């Protein structure tokens, strides 16, 4: 059941990233408040989605993250979820602090998330330029 939930999360993250190119610009300005909100919601969706991926894999018994040298995921579910969201946000928005470290397949998931974190601003700029050139 957990893997079905995992597939649903991955699909939702992909749809969120793709939706960036399907949103129509409503304002006559090159950078509008709607564009800013769209990139903000895409970032939030990706961050929450990857946080849920880390949490679901941990709940299913996969060692994904180390926190202070110990395998993460031995505590209560809400604490694990909070730590997964924290790691997801730090991975998406920066290169991380090193207090939580991905291991095993978690490294590849973190690489994909970090690449998305670097590609989304570029995609936002490209979308803005394309909208500006249409006018």
GROMACS elastic network, one bead per residue, 0.5 to 0.9 nm:
[ bonds ]
;  ai    aj funct       b0    kb
    1     4     6  0.53220   500
    1     5     6  0.65498   500
    1     6     6  0.87808   500
    2     5     6  0.50869   500
    2     6     6  0.62044   500
    2     7     6  0.88200   500
    2    56     6  0.64908   500
    2    57     6  0.79884   500
    2    59     6  0.84018   500
    2    60     6  0.69736   500
    3     7     6  0.62243   500
    3     8     6  0.86005   500
    3    56     6  0.80219   500
    3    57     6  0.83550   500
    3    60     6  0.86178   500
    4     7     6  0.51351   500
    4     8     6  0.63043   500
    4     9     6  0.86985   500
    5     8     6  0.50999   500
    5     9     6  0.62667   500
    5    10     6  0.87633   500
    5    53     6  0.88027   500
    5    56     6  0.79703   500
    6     9     6  0.51361   500
    6    10     6  0.63100   500
    6    11     6  0.87140   500
    6    52     6  0.79385   500
    6    53     6  0.60842   500
    6    56     6  0.68579   500
    6    57     6  0.81162   500
    7    10     6  0.51228   500
    7    11     6  0.61877   500
    7    12     6  0.86193   500
    8    11     6  0.51707   500
    8    12     6  0.61898   500
    8    13     6  0.87197   500
    9    12     6  0.51149   500
    9    13     6  0.62426   500
    9    14     6  0.86708   500
    9    49     6  0.57560   500
    9    50     6  0.79667   500
    9    52     6  0.73938   500
    9    53     6  0.70446   500
   10    13     6  0.51903   500
   10    14     6  0.62383   500
   10    15     6  0.86508   500
   10    49     6  0.70679   500
   10    50     6  0.80592   500
   10    53     6  0.78680   500
   11    14     6  0.51275   500
   11    15     6  0.61330   500
   11    16     6  0.85671   500
   12    15     6  0.50880   500
   12    16     6  0.61032   500
   12    17     6  0.87052   500
   12    45     6  0.80875   500
   12    46     6  0.86199   500
   12    49     6  0.75496   500
   13    16     6  0.50708   500
   13    17     6  0.63156   500
   13    18     6  0.86813   500
   13    42     6  0.83097   500
   13    45     6  0.63627   500
   13    46     6  0.54440   500
   13    47     6  0.88537   500
   13    48     6  0.88177   500
   13    49     6  0.59690   500
   13    50     6  0.80197   500
   14    17     6  0.52176   500
   14    18     6  0.61646   500
   14    19     6  0.84980   500
   14    46     6  0.83891   500
   15    18     6  0.50909   500
   15    19     6  0.59276   500
   15    20     6  0.89013   500
   16    19     6  0.51172   500
   16    20     6  0.69918   500
   16    41     6  0.83194   500
   16    42     6  0.57148   500
   16    43     6  0.88183   500
   16    45     6  0.67361   500
   16    46     6  0.74366   500
   17    20     6  0.57282   500
   17    21     6  0.81930   500
   17    42     6  0.61619   500
   17    43     6  0.85588   500
   17    45     6  0.86053   500
   17    46     6  0.77302   500
   17   116     6  0.88500   500
   17   120     6  0.81674   500
   18    21     6  0.59947   500
   18    22     6  0.72182   500
   19    22     6  0.50058   500
   19    23     6  0.63415   500
   19    38     6  0.87978   500
   19    42     6  0.82544   500
   20    23     6  0.58534   500
   20    35     6  0.88297   500
   20    38     6  0.69304   500
   20    39     6  0.72620   500
   20    42     6  0.74164   500
   20   123     6  0.82494   500
   20   124     6  0.78373   500
   20   127     6  0.80615   500
   21    24     6  0.80515   500
   21   123     6  0.86882   500
   21   124     6  0.89633   500
   21   127     6  0.69216   500
   23    35     6  0.83366   500
   23    38     6  0.79736   500
   24    35     6  0.89553   500
   24   131     6  0.87291   500
   25    28     6  0.78785   500
   25    29     6  0.87841   500
   25    30     6  0.86890   500
   25    32     6  0.78365   500
   25    34     6  0.73839   500
   25    35     6  0.71945   500
   25   131     6  0.71646   500
   26    29     6  0.86890   500
   26    32     6  0.81642   500
   26    34     6  0.75983   500
   27    30     6  0.78215   500
   27    31     6  0.83560   500
   27    32     6  0.62209   500
   27    33     6  0.84528   500
   27    34     6  0.80149   500
   28    31     6  0.87157   500
   28    32     6  0.80460   500
   28   132     6  0.88266   500
   28   135     6  0.85304   500
   29    32     6  0.58085   500
   29   132     6  0.79077   500
   30   128     6  0.61015   500
   30   129     6  0.74700   500
   30   131     6  0.67409   500
   30   132     6  0.52545   500
   31    34     6  0.83327   500
   31    35     6  0.64870   500
   31    36     6  0.75566   500
   31   128     6  0.64258   500
   31   131     6  0.89910   500
   31   132     6  0.85630   500
   32    35     6  0.52369   500
   32    36     6  0.64665   500
   32    37     6  0.87508   500
   33    36     6  0.50046   500
   33    37     6  0.61405   500
   33    38     6  0.85382   500
   34    37     6  0.50441   500
   34    38     6  0.60476   500
   34    39     6  0.87056   500
   35    38     6  0.50362   500
   35    39     6  0.63444   500
   35    40     6  0.85804   500
   35   124     6  0.81619   500
   35   128     6  0.80584   500
   36    39     6  0.53648   500
   36    40     6  0.61862   500
   36    41     6  0.87069   500
   36   124     6  0.88481   500
   37    41     6  0.60916   500
   37    42     6  0.85036   500
   38    41     6  0.52053   500
   38    42     6  0.61352   500
   38    43     6  0.86285   500
   39    42     6  0.50004   500
   39    43     6  0.61350   500
   39    44     6  0.85853   500
   39   120     6  0.78639   500
   39   121     6  0.82001   500
   39   124     6  0.69895   500
   40    43     6  0.51729   500
   40    44     6  0.62153   500
   40    45     6  0.86238   500
   41    45     6  0.59866   500
   41    46     6  0.84766   500
   42    45     6  0.51236   500
   42    46     6  0.61226   500
   42    47     6  0.85046   500
   42   120     6  0.85775   500
   43    46     6  0.51927   500
   43    47     6  0.60123   500
   43    48     6  0.85298   500
   43    92     6  0.82385   500
   43    93     6  0.89507   500
   43   117     6  0.80006   500
   43   120     6  0.80103   500
   44    47     6  0.50817   500
   44    48     6  0.60135   500
   44    49     6  0.82667   500
   44    89     6  0.87808   500
   45    48     6  0.52518   500
   45    49     6  0.57943   500
   45    50     6  0.84656   500
   46    50     6  0.60445   500
   46    51     6  0.83561   500
   46    88     6  0.86696   500
   46    92     6  0.82531   500
   46   113     6  0.80082   500
   46   116     6  0.84557   500
   46   117     6  0.88523   500
   47    50     6  0.54271   500
   47    51     6  0.60591   500
   47    52     6  0.86111   500
   47    85     6  0.69548   500
   47    86     6  0.89481   500
   47    88     6  0.55749   500
   47    89     6  0.56234   500
   47    91     6  0.87883   500
   47    92     6  0.67384   500
   47   113     6  0.83466   500
   48    52     6  0.60975   500
   48    53     6  0.85828   500
   48    84     6  0.89254   500
   48    85     6  0.63439   500
   48    88     6  0.74398   500
   48    89     6  0.81876   500
   49    52     6  0.51514   500
   49    53     6  0.62527   500
   49    54     6  0.88104   500
   49    85     6  0.88219   500
   49    88     6  0.86415   500
   50    54     6  0.62539   500
   50    55     6  0.85547   500
   50    84     6  0.81750   500
   50    85     6  0.77090   500
   50    88     6  0.60049   500
   50    89     6  0.88203   500
   50   109     6  0.81309   500
   50   110     6  0.85415   500
   50   113     6  0.72624   500
   51    54     6  0.52304   500
   51    55     6  0.62178   500
   51    56     6  0.86348   500
   51    81     6  0.72166   500
   51    82     6  0.84235   500
   51    83     6  0.83501   500
   51    86     6  0.76853   500
   51    87     6  0.72901   500
   51    88     6  0.51542   500
   51    89     6  0.79535   500
   52    56     6  0.59105   500
   52    57     6  0.84095   500
   52    81     6  0.72505   500
   52    84     6  0.70980   500
   52    85     6  0.73834   500
   52    88     6  0.89157   500
   53    56     6  0.52459   500
   53    57     6  0.61457   500
   53    58     6  0.85363   500
   53    84     6  0.84470   500
   53   109     6  0.87620   500
   54    57     6  0.53322   500
   54    58     6  0.61653   500
   54    59     6  0.86861   500
   54    64     6  0.68682   500
   54    65     6  0.80573   500
   54    81     6  0.83774   500
   54    84     6  0.58743   500
   54    85     6  0.83663   500
   54    87     6  0.88633   500
   54    88     6  0.81510   500
   54   106     6  0.75345   500
   54   109     6  0.84975   500
   55    58     6  0.50823   500
   55    59     6  0.61329   500
   55    60     6  0.86184   500
   55    64     6  0.89140   500
   55    73     6  0.81204   500
   55    77     6  0.83528   500
   55    80     6  0.65692   500
   55    81     6  0.57186   500
   55    82     6  0.89797   500
   55    83     6  0.85974   500
   55    84     6  0.58304   500
   55    85     6  0.84207   500
   56    59     6  0.50874   500
   56    60     6  0.61921   500
   56    61     6  0.88182   500
   56    62     6  0.89299   500
   56    81     6  0.89162   500
   57    60     6  0.50734   500
   57    61     6  0.65513   500
   57    62     6  0.54758   500
   57    63     6  0.77773   500
   57    64     6  0.71378   500
   57   106     6  0.89989   500
   58    61     6  0.52478   500
   58    62     6  0.51439   500
   58    63     6  0.61926   500
   58    64     6  0.63672   500
   58    65     6  0.81203   500
   58    72     6  0.77126   500
   58    73     6  0.59389   500
   58    80     6  0.83349   500
   59    62     6  0.73875   500
   59    73     6  0.71995   500
   59    77     6  0.81116   500
   59    80     6  0.88290   500
   61    64     6  0.89483   500
   61    73     6  0.86173   500
   62   104     6  0.88347   500
   62   105     6  0.87317   500
   63    66     6  0.79677   500
   63    71     6  0.64719   500
   63    72     6  0.73965   500
   63    73     6  0.82146   500
   63   102     6  0.87403   500
   63   103     6  0.69894   500
   63   104     6  0.71705   500
   63   105     6  0.84195   500
   63   106     6  0.79417   500
   64    71     6  0.78047   500
   64    72     6  0.75499   500
   64    73     6  0.88984   500
   64   101     6  0.84789   500
   64   102     6  0.56716   500
   64   103     6  0.52420   500
   64   104     6  0.62356   500
   64   105     6  0.65920   500
   64   107     6  0.78010   500
   65    70     6  0.84450   500
   65    71     6  0.61495   500
   65    72     6  0.54273   500
   65    73     6  0.80728   500
   65    84     6  0.86475   500
   65    87     6  0.89285   500
   65   100     6  0.64964   500
   65   101     6  0.55212   500
   65   103     6  0.56606   500
   65   104     6  0.84699   500
   65   106     6  0.67109   500
   65   107     6  0.87138   500
   66    69     6  0.55570   500
   66    70     6  0.52213   500
   66    72     6  0.51583   500
   66    73     6  0.88386   500
   66    99     6  0.83199   500
   66   100     6  0.55364   500
   66   101     6  0.50633   500
   66   102     6  0.62232   500
   66   103     6  0.69821   500
   67    70     6  0.53688   500
   67    71     6  0.63366   500
   67    72     6  0.55585   500
   67    98     6  0.89303   500
   67    99     6  0.61625   500
   67   101     6  0.65351   500
   67   102     6  0.89438   500
   68    71     6  0.84482   500
   68    72     6  0.87651   500
   68    99     6  0.61610   500
   68   100     6  0.67378   500
   68   101     6  0.84550   500
   69    72     6  0.87568   500
   69    99     6  0.87732   500
   69   100     6  0.83510   500
   69   101     6  0.84112   500
   71    74     6  0.75778   500
   72    75     6  0.80967   500
   72    80     6  0.76083   500
   72    83     6  0.87278   500
   72   100     6  0.85416   500
   73    76     6  0.77935   500
   73    77     6  0.78881   500
   73    79     6  0.84799   500
   73    80     6  0.56812   500
   74    77     6  0.86885   500
   74    80     6  0.79959   500
   75    78     6  0.85037   500
   75    79     6  0.66292   500
   75    80     6  0.66071   500
   76    79     6  0.54426   500
   76    80     6  0.63049   500
   76    81     6  0.87314   500
   77    81     6  0.60235   500
   77    82     6  0.85484   500
   78    82     6  0.61011   500
   78    83     6  0.85859   500
   79    82     6  0.50852   500
   79    83     6  0.62093   500
   79    84     6  0.85440   500
   80    83     6  0.51408   500
   80    84     6  0.60496   500
   80    85     6  0.86157   500
   81    84     6  0.50018   500
   81    85     6  0.61682   500
   81    86     6  0.85512   500
   82    85     6  0.51963   500
   82    86     6  0.61695   500
   82    87     6  0.86747   500
   83    87     6  0.61257   500
   83    88     6  0.84681   500
   83   100     6  0.87107   500
   84    87     6  0.51683   500
   84    88     6  0.60504   500
   84    89     6  0.86033   500
   85    89     6  0.60787   500
   85    90     6  0.85704   500
   86    89     6  0.52096   500
   86    90     6  0.61953   500
   86    91     6  0.85282   500
   87    90     6  0.51928   500
   87    91     6  0.60092   500
   87    92     6  0.84843   500
   87    96     6  0.77847   500
   87   100     6  0.67733   500
   87   101     6  0.85412   500
   88    91     6  0.51425   500
   88    92     6  0.60023   500
   88    93     6  0.84780   500
   88   110     6  0.79041   500
   88   113     6  0.77882   500
   89    92     6  0.51412   500
   89    93     6  0.59151   500
   89    94     6  0.80864   500
   89    96     6  0.88128   500
   90    93     6  0.53840   500
   90    94     6  0.55460   500
   90    95     6  0.68929   500
   90    96     6  0.51063   500
   90    97     6  0.74094   500
   91    94     6  0.55868   500
   91    95     6  0.57257   500
   91    96     6  0.53791   500
   91    97     6  0.88250   500
   91   110     6  0.66553   500
   91   111     6  0.84739   500
   91   113     6  0.67479   500
   91   114     6  0.56575   500
   91   117     6  0.77690   500
   92    95     6  0.77311   500
   92    96     6  0.85057   500
   92   110     6  0.83429   500
   92   113     6  0.57603   500
   92   114     6  0.50724   500
   92   115     6  0.80254   500
   92   116     6  0.71443   500
   92   118     6  0.78401   500
   93    96     6  0.81563   500
   93   114     6  0.76719   500
   93   117     6  0.59412   500
   93   118     6  0.80766   500
   94    97     6  0.84568   500
   94   114     6  0.77600   500
   94   117     6  0.78610   500
   94   118     6  0.87747   500
   95    98     6  0.87958   500
   95   114     6  0.74904   500
   96    99     6  0.81312   500
   96   100     6  0.82592   500
   96   101     6  0.87658   500
   97   100     6  0.74925   500
   97   101     6  0.89304   500
   98   101     6  0.59980   500
  101   106     6  0.87772   500
  101   107     6  0.83386   500
  102   105     6  0.80131   500
  102   107     6  0.50201   500
  102   108     6  0.86012   500
  102   109     6  0.86129   500
  102   110     6  0.70874   500
  103   106     6  0.51925   500
  103   107     6  0.54100   500
  103   108     6  0.87371   500
  104   107     6  0.58456   500
  104   108     6  0.77237   500
  105   108     6  0.53854   500
  105   109     6  0.64820   500
  105   110     6  0.87126   500
  106   109     6  0.50000   500
  106   110     6  0.60004   500
  106   111     6  0.85074   500
  107   110     6  0.50649   500
  107   111     6  0.61458   500
  107   112     6  0.87287   500
  108   112     6  0.63018   500
  108   113     6  0.86383   500
  109   112     6  0.52054   500
  109   113     6  0.62646   500
  109   114     6  0.86489   500
  110   113     6  0.50028   500
  110   114     6  0.60121   500
  110   115     6  0.85138   500
  111   114     6  0.50845   500
  111   115     6  0.61210   500
  111   116     6  0.86005   500
  112   115     6  0.51594   500
  112   116     6  0.62884   500
  112   117     6  0.86475   500
  113   116     6  0.50806   500
  113   117     6  0.61722   500
  113   118     6  0.87959   500
  114   118     6  0.63590   500
  114   119     6  0.85944   500
  115   118     6  0.51778   500
  115   119     6  0.60224   500
  115   120     6  0.85599   500
  116   120     6  0.58496   500
  117   120     6  0.57192   500
  117   121     6  0.75630   500
  118   121     6  0.64517   500
  118   122     6  0.72893   500
  119   122     6  0.52526   500
  119   123     6  0.61004   500
  119   124     6  0.86346   500
  120   124     6  0.60822   500
  120   125     6  0.86634   500
  121   125     6  0.62814   500
  121   126     6  0.86331   500
  122   125     6  0.51140   500
  122   126     6  0.61695   500
  122   127     6  0.85519   500
  123   126     6  0.50050   500
  123   127     6  0.60179   500
  123   128     6  0.85029   500
  124   127     6  0.51009   500
  124   128     6  0.61606   500
  124   129     6  0.86516   500
  125   128     6  0.50568   500
  125   129     6  0.61453   500
  125   130     6  0.85425   500
  126   129     6  0.51185   500
  126   130     6  0.60725   500
  126   131     6  0.85401   500
  127   130     6  0.50929   500
  127   131     6  0.61114   500
  127   132     6  0.85254   500
  128   131     6  0.51036   500
  128   132     6  0.60883   500
  128   133     6  0.86324   500
  129   133     6  0.61023   500
  129   134     6  0.86468   500
  130   133     6  0.51432   500
  130   134     6  0.63048   500
  131   134     6  0.52696   500
  131   135     6  0.70592   500
  132   135     6  0.56821   500
